[in-house]
Amino acid sequence: MVGLRRILHGYAFAIAGIAIGVAGLVALGAMSERIVRFIEGGDRFVLGQISVAGRGMGMGAGFTAGGLLPAATIRKIAAVQGVAGVQPQIMLPLNPSTSQFMTLTQELVLGLDLSVPMPNRHYRELPVRAGRFLRAGDRYRAVVGAAFAASRGLRVGSRLPLEGVEYEVVGILERMLTAPDRFVIVPIEDAREQWVAKDRLLRTLLASGAVALTAADLNTGAAVGWRDAEDPDTVARRLVAEVSDVNVQIPSELSRLLRSSTAFFSALLGGIGALALVIGGLSLANTMAAAVFERIRDFGVKRALGATDLDLAGEVLGEALVVTVCGGVAGLGLAVLLGVSVDAWAGRSGQQLFHFSTRLVAGALAFSILLGAAAAAWATFRVVRLSPAEAIRRGA
């Protein structure tokens, strides 16, 4: 314990320097991890289903954006070879007057036909953190995303007004760090009522009677599943060939589109992270090496008293390990404190900027320890090459 206190006191500035370097590196890494999680979550969602929308420009938004997708067309989709299930959906902007179409932070109302199991292979049911998911027969109940709930202070049992109707919040999704964090999920019957309330053109069309429409025809899209032996892209191309007046998203192409849309931000953060790695690494190595060179006189005296090179190497590496671990842990703590504080402030609007993954924390700590030990070993090698008298003279 006394030895540890001596090391902490003697290397206080070195520990502080290492902590600052590690904190900057971890903070930038956490921002990059946030983007990576968004891309991975989006990939997992879009690769789990084939998204189909009615052709044309309608109120629909998101992956199933488009015009009407009538019930007759949905039956044609279900009859295509390789299709295992079709779930009608409605996806609408929460507030059309402040449209955020094609943005990564869009707030959407998602209406699901609860009589049909969700066909997404990766999300048979979206994960719920509190409460429960929607059930068949529910009306005027909603499950909300984690970011949406945080931005509005919603809890299970809260009331959420939508288009003049109050909905009971029965569930809050786990934070997925992707699009569903901003969803309001309701039964499709309720979403149809909201669609009519939001879209003046649709109200006019229904009132005129010019087109024979039933409630089952009011869909903006559908999630389509495929059979186990089928390739999803092949099934999607069959849908394109056999079903008219639909827009079909090929899963692999949609995945590439998602990645390309975030490529700039990923490259920017990756470049900043690489720069931080170099700068932080050089700072850490220089700090540790300088701390060793500051003790050159002490090492010269010990060698004059009979200490061997191996004795000195063991002492320096032991101290370097303690210093880099302390600096690394302090830097991690500083980065997490900064990230949590910023996210707490940004969370009031549903934002999250940092994600401190296990691999990031472990990697940063291992990096600081290995680089600090390597710098200390190099400095020790330089010191032991000097004679005891020369080391004492230079230290004085």
Stockholm file with secondary structure:
# STOCKHOLM 1.0

chainA/1-396         MVGLRRILHGYAFAIAGIAIGVAGLVALGAMSERIVRFIEGGDRFVLGQISVAGRGMGMGAGFTAGGLLPAATIRKIAAVQGVAGVQPQIMLPLNPSTSQFMTLTQELVLGLDLSVPMPNRHYRELPVRAGRFLRAGDRYRAVVGAAFAASRGLRVGSRLPLEGVEYEVVGILERMLTAPDRFVIVPIEDAREQWVAKDRLLRTLLASGAVALTAADLNTGAAVGWRDAEDPDTVARRLVAEVSDVNVQIPSELSRLLRSSTAFFSALLGGIGALALVIGGLSLANTMAAAVFERIRDFGVKRALGATDLDLAGEVLGEALVVTVCGGVAGLGLAVLLGVSVDAWAGRSGQQLFHFSTRLVAGALAFSILLGAAAAAWATFRVVRLSPAEAIRRGA
#=GR chainA/1-396 SS CHHHHHHHHHTHHHHHHHHHHHHHHHHHHHHHHHHHHHHHHHHHHHTTSEEEEESSCCSCCGGGCSBCCCHHHHHHHHHSTTEEEEEEEEEEESCGGGCCTTCTTCCEEEEECTTSCCCCSSCSSCCEEEECCCCTTCCSEEEECHHHHHHHTCCTTCEEEETTEEEEEEEEECCCSSGGGGEEEEEHHHHHHHHHHHCHHHHHHHHHTSSCCCGGGCCSEEEEEECTTSCHHHHHHHHHHHSCSEEEECHHHHHHHHHHHTHHHHHHHHHHHHHHHHHHHHHHHHHHHHHHHTTHHHHHHHHHTTCCHHHHHHHHHHHHHHHHHHHHHHHHHHHHHHHHHHHHHHGGGTCCCCCCCHHHHHHHHHHHHHHHHHHHHHHHHHHHTSCHHHHHHHHC
#=GC SS_cons         CHHHHHHHHHTHHHHHHHHHHHHHHHHHHHHHHHHHHHHHHHHHHHTTSEEEEESSCCSCCGGGCSBCCCHHHHHHHHHSTTEEEEEEEEEEESCGGGCCTTCTTCCEEEEECTTSCCCCSSCSSCCEEEECCCCTTCCSEEEECHHHHHHHTCCTTCEEEETTEEEEEEEEECCCSSGGGGEEEEEHHHHHHHHHHHCHHHHHHHHHTSSCCCGGGCCSEEEEEECTTSCHHHHHHHHHHHSCSEEEECHHHHHHHHHHHTHHHHHHHHHHHHHHHHHHHHHHHHHHHHHHHTTHHHHHHHHHTTCCHHHHHHHHHHHHHHHHHHHHHHHHHHHHHHHHHHHHHHGGGTCCCCCCCHHHHHHHHHHHHHHHHHHHHHHHHHHHTSCHHHHHHHHC
//
